[in-house]
Amino acid sequence: MSVTPPTPLGPGGEFDRLRAVFARLGPRVAAVGDDAALVTIDGAALALSCDLVVEGRHFRRDWLTPGEIGWRACAAALSDLAAVAAEPLGVLAAVGVPEGSEGTFLEEVMEGVGAAAAACGASVWGGDLVRAPQVTMDVMVVGRASHPVRRRGARAGDGVWVTGALGAPAAAVAVWEAGANPGPGLRDRFARPVPRVAEAWWLRDRGATAMLDVSDGLVGDAGHLAAASGVAVEIEVERVPVHEAVTTDPAVTADEAVRYALTGGEEYELLVALPASFADAAAFAKSFGIALTRVGTVRAGTGVSVMRDGRQIEVGAGFSHF
């Protein structure tokens, strides 16, 4: 068995904790730092990842149906496979449910897991069940990764691109937390994210040098790409694609829309570095029905700078698990 070397981690409280864990484990830890662990066993190149979601931290049950809870948890884990351009094979779901979650709740949650897996060509392989204080799901995914794209290959001069449009999940949460119900466009982007599996293969085949999924916010994840690749990333606010459901919602101001797009988490779109010569965005849009937008440039240096009208601006932090 062989494993890929570790990838440097970006800034943030979660990653400070991970660095402390890895330091304690020492030589007992390997293949960390990317969206999925990349392992070769008897010639088979595999990608493995797990993703934990907890009621009250990542969602509320009055926001989602049981099937949507399962879909969303599974899609988040499958997005880790998309982030390294792996082919999904199977998922295992460990589910904790509280007292009062009787009837068909568990079956409906797992139906959502199965639907998300099947949409990406994978199957449910098993899992575990337990009573818990709140709904808790840990979904493990396994994929084939014969030609993975890691976070660490970006080079100065590359363009920085993002799939789809951003901001809707964060806007949906803001509306819920204000005591209202988000419109269908906002709600659907939160409840049923789509892992960009085929899109990742397309980008890999056209020379992607580094890639990850946008789970902690565009700016935060750009920081992870920069740290992993040993480069700086410059993002131009005017280029960032804001989801139409955000820009047309009367409750969302223009400044809020931009902030959601820059820092909102759980998008599960792809952030990718491509060679400066890349010019196939129109072909991508034609193939997948979503945009591929250049939002910035890889530079020599470190960290992330966010530019508006040629001047650097400060933006808030992205999603934090702690």
C-alpha positions in Angstrom: 0.0 0.0 0.0 1.2 3.5 -0.8 -0.2 6.9 0.3 0.3 10.4 -1.1 2.4 12.8 1.0 0.6 15.3 3.2 -0.6 18.6 1.8 0.1 21.8 3.9 -3.0 23.1 5.6 -4.5 26.6 5.4 -5.3 29.0 8.3 -8.2 28.7 10.7 -9.3 27.3 14.0 -10.3 23.9 12.6 -7.0 23.6 10.9 -5.0 24.6 14.0 -6.7 21.8 15.8 -5.8 19.4 13.0 -2.2 20.5 13.0 -2.1 19.7 16.8 -3.7 16.3 16.2 -1.3 15.4 13.4 1.7 16.5 15.5 0.5 14.2 18.3 0.1 11.3 15.8 3.5 11.9 14.2 4.5 9.1 11.8 1.1 7.4 12.4 -0.7 9.8 10.1 -0.3 10.1 6.3 -2.1 11.4 3.2 -3.7 14.3 5.0 -4.5 17.8 3.8 -6.6 17.2 0.6 -10.4 16.8 0.4 -9.9 13.1 0.3 -7.2 10.6 1.3 -5.5 9.2 -1.8 -4.3 5.6 -1.3 -3.0 2.9 -3.7 -3.7 -0.7 -2.7 -2.5 -3.5 -4.9 -2.5 -1.2 -7.9 -5.9 0.3 -7.2 -5.9 4.1 -6.7 -8.6 5.0 -4.3 -9.9 8.2 -2.7 -11.6 8.1 0.7 -13.3 10.7 2.8 -15.8 11.1 5.5 -18.0 14.1 6.4 -19.8 14.7 9.7 -23.0 16.8 10.0 -24.7 17.6 13.3 -28.2 19.0 13.9 -28.1 22.5 15.2 -24.6 23.1 13.7 -25.1 22.3 10.0 -28.9 22.2 9.7 -32.2 22.3 11.7 -34.9 19.7 11.3 -37.6 22.4 10.8 -35.6 23.6 7.7 -35.4 20.2 5.9 -37.3 17.1 5.2 -35.7 13.8 6.4 -34.9 12.9 2.8 -33.2 16.3 2.3 -31.1 15.7 5.5 -29.8 12.5 4.0 -29.2 13.9 0.6 -27.3 16.9 1.9 -25.1 14.8 4.2 -24.3 12.4 1.4 -23.7 15.1 -1.2 -21.3 16.9 1.1 -19.2 13.8 1.4 -19.4 13.0 -2.3 -18.2 16.5 -3.1 -14.9 15.6 -1.4 -14.5 13.0 -4.2 -15.4 15.5 -6.8 -12.8 17.9 -5.4 -10.0 15.4 -6.3 -11.6 14.3 -9.6 -12.4 10.8 -8.3 -15.1 8.4 -9.5 -17.6 7.7 -6.7 -18.1 4.0 -5.9 -19.8 3.6 -2.6 -20.9 5.3 0.6 -21.3 4.2 4.2 -23.5 6.2 6.5 -23.4 6.2 10.3 -26.6 7.8 11.6 -27.5 8.9 15.1 -31.2 9.7 15.8 -32.8 11.1 19.0 -35.8 10.0 20.9 -39.0 11.0 19.0 -37.5 10.2 15.6 -39.7 7.2 15.2 -41.9 6.1 12.3 -40.2 6.4 8.9 -37.8 9.2 9.8 -34.7 7.0 9.5 -35.8 5.3 6.4 -36.5 8.6 4.7 -33.1 9.9 5.7 -31.4 6.9 4.2 -33.6 7.2 1.1 -32.0 10.7 0.7 -28.6 9.2 1.1 -29.3 6.6 -1.5 -30.7 9.1 -4.0 -27.6 11.3 -3.7 -25.3 8.4 -4.1 -27.1 7.0 -7.1 -27.1 10.5 -8.7 -23.3 10.2 -8.7 -23.1 6.6 -9.8 -22.4 5.2 -6.4 -24.2 2.7 -4.1 -24.9 2.5 -0.4 -22.5 -0.1 1.1 -23.6 -0.1 4.7 -23.1 2.0 7.9 -24.2 2.1 11.5 -27.1 3.2 13.6 -27.2 4.6 17.2 -29.4 6.7 19.5 -28.0 10.2 19.9 -29.0 13.5 21.5 -29.6 15.1 18.1 -29.5 13.9 14.4 -25.9 13.2 13.6 -24.6 11.7 10.4 -21.1 10.7 9.4 -21.0 9.6 5.7 -17.9 7.9 4.4 -17.3 7.7 0.6 -15.0 5.6 -1.5 -14.0 6.4 -5.0 -11.5 5.5 -7.8 -8.8 8.1 -8.3 -6.5 7.0 -11.1 -5.7 10.7 -12.0 -6.5 12.8 -9.0 -6.2 16.6 -8.8 -4.8 17.8 -5.5 -4.8 21.2 -3.8 -1.1 21.6 -4.1 -0.4 22.1 -7.8 -1.3 25.7 -8.5 1.4 27.9 -10.2 1.9 31.6 -10.4 0.1 32.8 -13.5 -2.7 30.3 -13.4 -6.3 31.5 -13.5 -8.6 30.9 -10.5 -12.0 29.7 -11.5 -15.2 28.7 -9.8 -18.1 26.5 -11.1 -21.7 27.7 -10.8 -22.8 30.7 -8.8 -22.4 31.4 -5.1 -24.1 32.8 -2.1 -27.5 31.0 -2.0 -26.9 28.6 0.9 -25.6 31.4 3.2 -28.5 33.6 2.2 -31.0 30.8 2.9 -29.6 30.3 6.4 -29.8 34.1 7.0 -33.4 34.1 6.0 -34.3 31.2 8.3 -32.4 32.7 11.2 -34.4 35.9 10.7 -37.6 33.9 11.3 -38.8 33.7 7.6 -38.7 31.1 4.9 -36.3 31.4 2.0 -37.6 31.3 -1.5 -37.4 28.1 -3.5 -34.2 29.1 -5.3 -32.3 29.8 -2.0 -33.8 26.8 -0.2 -33.0 24.3 -3.0 -29.3 25.3 -3.1 -29.1 24.7 0.6 -31.2 21.5 0.8 -30.0 19.7 -2.4 -26.4 20.6 -3.2 -25.0 18.9 -6.3 -21.5 17.3 -6.2 -19.7 18.4 -9.3 -18.3 15.0 -10.2 -18.4 15.0 -14.0 -17.4 18.7 -14.0 -14.3 17.8 -12.0 -13.3 15.2 -14.6 -13.8 17.7 -17.4 -11.6 20.2 -15.6 -8.9 17.6 -14.9 -8.8 16.6 -18.5 -8.2 20.2 -19.5 -5.2 20.7 -17.3 -6.5 21.7 -13.8 -3.4 22.2 -11.6 -5.2 22.4 -8.3 -8.8 21.9 -7.1 -11.0 21.7 -4.0 -14.7 22.2 -3.3 -16.1 25.4 -1.8 -17.3 24.2 1.6 -15.8 26.9 3.9 -16.5 29.9 1.6 -14.8 31.1 -1.5 -12.2 33.3 0.3 -11.5 30.7 3.0 -11.0 27.9 0.5 -8.9 30.1 -1.7 -6.7 30.3 1.4 -6.5 26.5 1.6 -5.5 26.3 -2.1 -2.9 29.0 -1.6 -1.4 27.3 1.5 -1.3 23.9 -0.1 0.4 25.2 -3.3 2.7 27.7 -1.7 1.3 30.6 -3.7 -0.8 33.7 -3.3 -4.4 33.9 -4.6 -5.9 37.2 -5.7 -9.7 37.4 -6.0 -11.5 40.1 -7.9 -14.9 40.9 -6.3 -16.4 42.1 -9.6 -15.8 38.7 -11.2 -17.4 36.6 -8.5 -20.7 35.0 -9.7 -23.5 35.6 -7.3 -26.5 33.3 -7.6 -29.6 34.8 -9.2 -31.8 33.7 -6.2 -29.6 35.9 -4.0 -29.5 39.0 -6.2 -33.3 38.9 -6.8 -34.3 38.4 -3.2 -35.8 41.6 -1.9 -34.6 40.8 1.6 -31.0 40.7 0.6 -29.0 43.9 0.1 -26.3 44.2 -2.6 -23.6 44.2 0.1 -25.0 41.2 1.7 -25.2 39.3 -1.6 -21.5 39.9 -2.2 -20.6 38.9 1.3 -22.6 35.7 1.0 -20.8 34.8 -2.3 -17.4 35.5 -0.9 -17.7 33.9 2.6 -20.8 31.7 2.6 -20.0 28.0 3.2 -21.4 24.7 2.0 -21.6 25.7 -1.6 -20.0 22.5 -2.9 -19.0 24.2 -6.1 -15.4 23.6 -7.4 -12.6 26.1 -7.0 -9.9 25.3 -9.5 -6.6 26.6 -10.8 -6.2 26.3 -14.6 -3.4 27.3 -16.9 -3.4 30.9 -18.1 -4.0 29.6 -21.6 -7.4 28.0 -20.7 -10.2 29.5 -22.7 -13.0 26.8 -22.8 -15.4 28.3 -20.3 -18.2 28.4 -23.0 -17.7 24.7 -23.7 -18.0 23.9 -20.0 -21.2 25.9 -19.7 -22.6 24.1 -22.8 -21.7 20.7 -21.4 -23.1 21.2 -17.9 -25.6 24.0 -17.9 -23.7 26.0 -15.3 -21.1 28.7 -15.6 -17.4 28.4 -15.2 -16.1 31.9 -14.1 -12.6 33.2 -13.7 -12.6 35.0 -10.3 -8.9 35.7 -9.9 -5.2 34.8 -10.5 -2.5 32.8 -8.8 0.5 35.0 -7.8 3.9 34.4 -6.3 3.7 34.9 -2.5 1.3 33.7 0.2 -2.2 34.2 1.4 -5.4 35.6 -0.2 -6.1 39.1 -1.3 -9.6 40.3 -2.2 -9.6 43.2 -4.6 -12.4 45.7 -5.5 -11.8 48.4 -8.1 -8.1 47.7 -7.9 -8.0 48.1 -4.1 -7.6 45.4 -1.5 -10.6 45.1 0.8 -11.2 43.1 4.0 -13.9 40.5 4.2 -15.3 38.4 7.0 -14.3 34.8 7.7 -16.0 31.9 6.0 -17.7 29.0 7.7 -16.0 27.5 10.7 -16.7 24.1 12.3 -15.6 25.4 15.7 
